[in-house]
Amino acid sequence: MPTEKATINGQVKKSILLLNHHIPADKAKLWVTATEMRDRLVHSGVHQTLTVDMVVDALRRANKDETLIRKRQFHLINYFIPSIYPDTDELPNDQRFNNRRGGREQRVHINPDRNFFRECGGAAKHLKCVNKALEAIATANNTASANTNNSPAANNDSDTNSGDNADETEQTTGDIEFEMEQPRNDEMEAETEQPRTP
């Protein structure tokens, strides 16, 4: 099975970072973690096989001297914004909430409209570059998975699990697909940087 690093070349890494420059300014100027950046890119139209590791690798290898994406550390968490926005003294945490007069704080949404990049002409070249590479990875992974499932050992396992467990397997698969299609809200995105307790 091909590795991600063999497939994601320098231009793809650069395009992953440059897509952040095409997010509307009111969202792009907010400091985000690498996880939030990944989730926002996928929300905006990047293929879902984009991983946080790919984003982190792009930030490490295609962002020399922070020419594309600026980094700031706050409470031992790295935050990022496109370098086209000036650095300010505003703390990342201060950007996350709007204080409403006489009411509760209101959370700031960090995502543009769903599939925003597909309607943004300036992002088209970078979106095509990134999605082509990610689709190739997905195809390679699916092919490798299919080859593994067709092996004699896999066939023996499937014979053992046939019958009563077949309906359970189909139900489980359906639940997984359903969960993956559910949109994530901004509160869930903010919590990704904190470990969850069982």
ABEGO torsion letter per residue (X at the ends): XBBAAAABBAAAAAAAAAAAAABBAAAAABBBBAAAAAAAAAAAGBBAABBAAAAAAAAAAAABGGAABBBBBBGGBBBBBBAABBBBABBAAAAABBBBBGBBBBBBBABBBBGAAAABAAAAAAAAAAAAAAAAAAAAAAAAAAAAAABAAAAAAAAAABEAAAAAAAAAAAAAAAAAABBBBAAAAAAAABBBBX
